[in-house]
Amino acid sequence: MISLTVNRHTVLRPLEAQHGLELSWMLENNRSQLTRWLPWVNLVRSETDVGQAIQIWQQQNGKAEGFCFGIWFEDRLCGMIHHLNLDRTNGWTALSYWLDEAHQGRGIMTASCRAVINYCFNELNVNRITIECATENARSRRIPERLGFKLEGIIRQVERLGDAYVDHAFYGLLRSEWQPNQTSAK
């Protein structure tokens, strides 16, 4: 899997076992927020667990049927984008994402999602992408709409998650609706 350059500060790379130290630190410090929508987070308790978690993720999703990109900003791992459930027959796929709070508000996730969407539409010939946005963070919740995704319904409008209330919203985007002039990464 190739890396995707988002801009001069940000690059997306496949998450692999050698990224274990940063990944395990990031998960440990954000476990309560991540556990619900990244189910394998609970498997990662130390650097040595990362390889096993990635193996399980690959077995569940198939190496050719999805991937997990890490988001590196200025050479530090600060988030993830999952590309899951790729249905090549019907040209359909799903994305989920997460960015640590220290990097919210910098446009990193919007630009990173844009790069992955371009990759799915142009390189994988996907016709449709869906995103389930499950977050209490207002910035993250607005990302699909900023990218042109359309709200298709509330899965669970509000749900108790630890000490936070979380919106679960379901968004969709067709390839024909994607605006190329908004997708160039600088």
Secondary structure, 3 states (H helix, E strand, C coil): CCCEECCCCEEEEECCHHHHHHHHHHHHHCHHHHCCCCHHHHHCCCHHHHHHHHHHHHHHHCHHHCEEEEEEECCEEEEEEEEEEEECCCCEEEEEEEECHHHCCCCHHHHHHHHHHHHHHHHCCCCEEEEEEEECCHHHHHHHHHCCCEEEEEEEEEEEECCEEEEEEEEEEEHHHCCHHHCCCC
